[in-house]
Amino acid sequence: MPQLELSSYISQMFWLLLSFCVLWFLLSTFIVPKLADVVEQRKRKINEYVQRADALNAQAQNSLEKYNETISLAQKQAEESKNKSKEELKAYLQKTEADMSERLNKKIADNEFLLATEKNNTLQQIEVIAQDLAYQIVQKLGFANISKQDIAALTHKDKANG
């Protein structure tokens, strides 16, 4: 094998060192700086994306807080509206109940007055009928000298005493 010959070692070493140095020079001058730039650009882009994501996250958190505040405010307003409506309904019911009670009491008073009037009229009619009946009984018993006015006077006297 020609690689193992001692006479070719020096030339092999030379070419090895030359190719290594050229390769080292090319790598350190062109390839590694480009790779470093690419890595640096990627880091910057990643940092930009992270910053954008943080900004969007902060904006989303802010929007969420505003949303929650709006929901809380709407719930509070709905509760206040419900309570206000409840109070208005309660006041309306109390007013309606008072009006109905007043009308009912007036109807009761009117009916009681009518009943009292009818009772008095009925009692007067009963008294007149009773006086007529008493006069007829007295006439049938043969007391012709007693008049209707005498019987009416007797019943009024009994009322005054009774």
ROKELUM-452979 format. One record per residue (C-alpha): residue number from 1; residue in one letter; x, y, z. Coordinates in steps of 0.02 Angstrom, whole numbers, plus 50000, padded with zeros to 5 digits. Each point is the difference from the previous one (the first is absolute). Layout:
# ROKELUM-452979
+-------+------+-------+-------+-------+
| lotor | sepa |    xx |    yy |    zz |
+-------+------+-------+-------+-------+
|   NUM |    A |     X |     Y |     Z |
...
+-------+------+-------+-------+-------+
# end
This chain:
# ROKELUM-452979
+-------+------+-------+-------+-------+
| lotor | sepa |    xx |    yy |    zz |
+-------+------+-------+-------+-------+
|     1 |    M | 50000 | 50000 | 50000 |
|     2 |    P | 50069 | 50165 | 49950 |
|     3 |    Q | 49938 | 50094 | 50154 |
|     4 |    L | 50109 | 49897 | 50112 |
|     5 |    E | 50163 | 50033 | 49907 |
|     6 |    L | 50118 | 50105 | 50100 |
|     7 |    S | 50065 | 50098 | 49853 |
|     8 |    S | 49828 | 50076 | 49966 |
|     9 |    Y | 49966 | 50055 | 50181 |
|    10 |    I | 50075 | 50171 | 49980 |
|    11 |    S | 49899 | 50042 | 49846 |
|    12 |    Q | 49843 | 49928 | 50080 |
|    13 |    M | 50032 | 50106 | 50154 |
|    14 |    F | 50026 | 50154 | 49895 |
|    15 |    W | 49839 | 49976 | 49905 |
|    16 |    L | 49908 | 49958 | 50159 |
|    17 |    L | 50060 | 50160 | 50084 |
|    18 |    L | 49967 | 50103 | 49844 |
|    19 |    S | 49823 | 49932 | 49977 |
|    20 |    F | 49967 | 50019 | 50187 |
|    21 |    C | 50058 | 50182 | 49998 |
|    22 |    V | 49901 | 50039 | 49843 |
|    23 |    L | 49849 | 49916 | 50072 |
|    24 |    W | 50028 | 50090 | 50166 |
|    25 |    F | 50017 | 50166 | 49911 |
|    26 |    L | 49843 | 49971 | 49895 |
|    27 |    L | 49899 | 49944 | 50150 |
|    28 |    S | 50057 | 50140 | 50114 |
|    29 |    T | 49986 | 50135 | 49866 |
|    30 |    F | 49842 | 49956 | 49904 |
|    31 |    I | 49897 | 49858 | 50070 |
|    32 |    V | 50007 | 50026 | 50189 |
|    33 |    P | 49961 | 50188 | 49991 |
|    34 |    K | 49853 | 49963 | 49885 |
|    35 |    L | 49938 | 49866 | 50119 |
|    36 |    A | 50024 | 50120 | 50146 |
|    37 |    D | 49901 | 50134 | 49905 |
|    38 |    V | 49861 | 49876 | 49964 |
|    39 |    V | 49996 | 49946 | 50182 |
|    40 |    E | 49999 | 50182 | 50055 |
|    41 |    Q | 49860 | 50043 | 49877 |
|    42 |    R | 49900 | 49852 | 50064 |
|    43 |    K | 50025 | 50058 | 50179 |
|    44 |    R | 49943 | 50175 | 49953 |
|    45 |    K | 49847 | 49932 | 49909 |
|    46 |    I | 49958 | 49887 | 50145 |
|    47 |    N | 50019 | 50148 | 50120 |
|    48 |    E | 49888 | 50105 | 49886 |
|    49 |    Y | 49871 | 49861 | 49997 |
|    50 |    V | 50010 | 49983 | 50188 |
|    51 |    Q | 49980 | 50188 | 50022 |
|    52 |    R | 49853 | 50002 | 49879 |
|    53 |    A | 49924 | 49852 | 50091 |
|    54 |    D | 50024 | 50089 | 50166 |
|    55 |    A | 49921 | 50158 | 49929 |
|    56 |    L | 49854 | 49901 | 49929 |
|    57 |    N | 49983 | 49906 | 50163 |
|    58 |    A | 49996 | 50164 | 50096 |
|    59 |    Q | 49872 | 50068 | 49878 |
|    60 |    A | 49897 | 49842 | 50018 |
|    61 |    Q | 50010 | 50012 | 50190 |
|    62 |    N | 49946 | 50182 | 49990 |
|    63 |    S | 49855 | 49953 | 49886 |
|    64 |    L | 49952 | 49859 | 50118 |
|    65 |    E | 50002 | 50119 | 50148 |
|    66 |    K | 49893 | 50125 | 49905 |
|    67 |    Y | 49882 | 49859 | 49951 |
|    68 |    N | 49987 | 49941 | 50180 |
|    69 |    E | 49970 | 50179 | 50058 |
|    70 |    T | 49865 | 50022 | 49868 |
|    71 |    I | 49919 | 49835 | 50052 |
|    72 |    S | 50007 | 50051 | 50183 |
|    73 |    L | 49926 | 50171 | 49961 |
|    74 |    A | 49863 | 49921 | 49894 |
|    75 |    Q | 49959 | 49877 | 50139 |
|    76 |    K | 49996 | 50141 | 50127 |
|    77 |    Q | 49887 | 50105 | 49888 |
|    78 |    A | 49887 | 49850 | 49971 |
|    79 |    E | 49989 | 49969 | 50187 |
|    80 |    E | 49962 | 50184 | 50032 |
|    81 |    S | 49869 | 49999 | 49861 |
|    82 |    K | 49924 | 49842 | 50072 |
|    83 |    N | 49993 | 50075 | 50174 |
|    84 |    K | 49929 | 50163 | 49932 |
|    85 |    S | 49866 | 49905 | 49903 |
|    86 |    K | 49963 | 49897 | 50153 |
|    87 |    E | 49977 | 50156 | 50106 |
|    88 |    E | 49893 | 50084 | 49866 |
|    89 |    L | 49892 | 49844 | 49986 |
|    90 |    K | 49986 | 49991 | 50189 |
|    91 |    A | 49948 | 50183 | 50009 |
|    92 |    Y | 49876 | 49975 | 49858 |
|    93 |    L | 49926 | 49847 | 50086 |
|    94 |    Q | 49985 | 50094 | 50164 |
|    95 |    K | 49916 | 50147 | 49913 |
|    96 |    T | 49883 | 49884 | 49906 |
|    97 |    E | 49962 | 49904 | 50159 |
|    98 |    A | 49963 | 50164 | 50092 |
|    99 |    D | 49888 | 50059 | 49857 |
|   100 |    M | 49908 | 49833 | 49997 |
|   101 |    S | 49983 | 50002 | 50189 |
|   102 |    E | 49933 | 50178 | 49994 |
|   103 |    R | 49875 | 49955 | 49863 |
|   104 |    L | 49948 | 49843 | 50094 |
|   105 |    N | 49975 | 50098 | 50162 |
|   106 |    K | 49897 | 50128 | 49905 |
|   107 |    K | 49894 | 49861 | 49923 |
|   108 |    I | 49978 | 49921 | 50171 |
|   109 |    A | 49948 | 50167 | 50075 |
|   110 |    D | 49880 | 50031 | 49856 |
|   111 |    N | 49926 | 49826 | 50018 |
|   112 |    E | 49985 | 50020 | 50189 |
|   113 |    F | 49910 | 50166 | 49973 |
|   114 |    L | 49883 | 49918 | 49873 |
|   115 |    L | 49969 | 49855 | 50119 |
|   116 |    A | 49962 | 50119 | 50143 |
|   117 |    T | 49883 | 50101 | 49888 |
|   118 |    E | 49913 | 49843 | 49940 |
|   119 |    K | 49989 | 49935 | 50178 |
|   120 |    N | 49920 | 50163 | 50059 |
|   121 |    N | 49880 | 50000 | 49852 |
|   122 |    T | 49956 | 49818 | 50033 |
|   123 |    L | 49975 | 50034 | 50185 |
|   124 |    Q | 49888 | 50148 | 49960 |
|   125 |    Q | 49900 | 49894 | 49879 |
|   126 |    I | 49988 | 49862 | 50131 |
|   127 |    E | 49941 | 50131 | 50126 |
|   128 |    V | 49869 | 50065 | 49878 |
|   129 |    I | 49943 | 49824 | 49959 |
|   130 |    A | 49997 | 49956 | 50185 |
|   131 |    Q | 49897 | 50155 | 50039 |
|   132 |    D | 49878 | 49957 | 49860 |
|   133 |    L | 49991 | 49821 | 50061 |
|   134 |    A | 49974 | 50058 | 50180 |
|   135 |    Y | 49861 | 50118 | 49942 |
|   136 |    Q | 49916 | 49859 | 49905 |
|   137 |    I | 50014 | 49884 | 50151 |
|   138 |    V | 49928 | 50135 | 50115 |
|   139 |    Q | 49857 | 50029 | 49876 |
|   140 |    K | 49961 | 49815 | 49993 |
|   141 |    L | 50002 | 49990 | 50190 |
|   142 |    G | 49866 | 50131 | 50000 |
|   143 |    F | 50093 | 50155 | 50059 |
|   144 |    A | 49935 | 50122 | 49873 |
|   145 |    N | 50048 | 50156 | 50099 |
|   146 |    I | 50192 | 49970 | 49980 |
|   147 |    S | 50073 | 50085 | 49848 |
|   148 |    K | 50159 | 49970 | 49901 |
|   149 |    Q | 50077 | 50157 | 50079 |
|   150 |    D | 49972 | 49926 | 50174 |
|   151 |    I | 50092 | 49841 | 49951 |
|   152 |    A | 50142 | 50102 | 49920 |
|   153 |    A | 50012 | 50105 | 50158 |
|   154 |    L | 50012 | 49842 | 50107 |
|   155 |    T | 50139 | 49927 | 49894 |
|   156 |    H | 50098 | 50163 | 50005 |
|   157 |    K | 49979 | 50008 | 50187 |
|   158 |    D | 50066 | 49820 | 50015 |
|   159 |    K | 50151 | 50047 | 49894 |
|   160 |    A | 50039 | 50150 | 50108 |
|   161 |    N | 49990 | 49893 | 50159 |
|   162 |    G | 50092 | 49851 | 49928 |
+-------+------+-------+-------+-------+
# end
